């Protein structure tokens, strides 16, 4: 697949091979399966370890737009590190404004939060509401928004602009 459309010259003969490359193959990439990747899970102070849990990511990149899903399922040997968590992105973000997606926990409670990507960042951060009115958002960690344990799930979805 080419990344830039072809510049056609006057009098150039259009062939089936050129049409396939310039039209079919370009559109085909928009209908491909999502690409799996393994996010890197880090803690601000001490890194968590997935152990026998699962941490998977999938993305679909079209041009400079990336749709991203990340799923973390804690296992019995998962450790949660200390400090706020970050999750690596498959592509660095564009230098423009911050981008926001959704985050969701499924453990003792279902709690919806936000997944944020700073301009030019290569990681994203999840935030969840804490107590109070209005509820303020806190950076996800071993005890935010719940005390994580085996079976706990973190789900993330975001669409963001990539740097390239």
Buried (B, 14 or more C-beta within 10 A) or exposed (E): EEEEEEEEEEEEEEEEEEEEBBEEEBEEEEEEEEEEBEBBBBBBEEBBEBEEBBBBBBBBBEEEEBBBBBBBBBEEEBBBBBBBBBBBBBBBBBEEEEBBBEBBBBBEEEBEBBBBBBEEBBBBBBBBBEEEEEEEBBBBBBEBBBEBEBBBBBBBBBEBBBBE
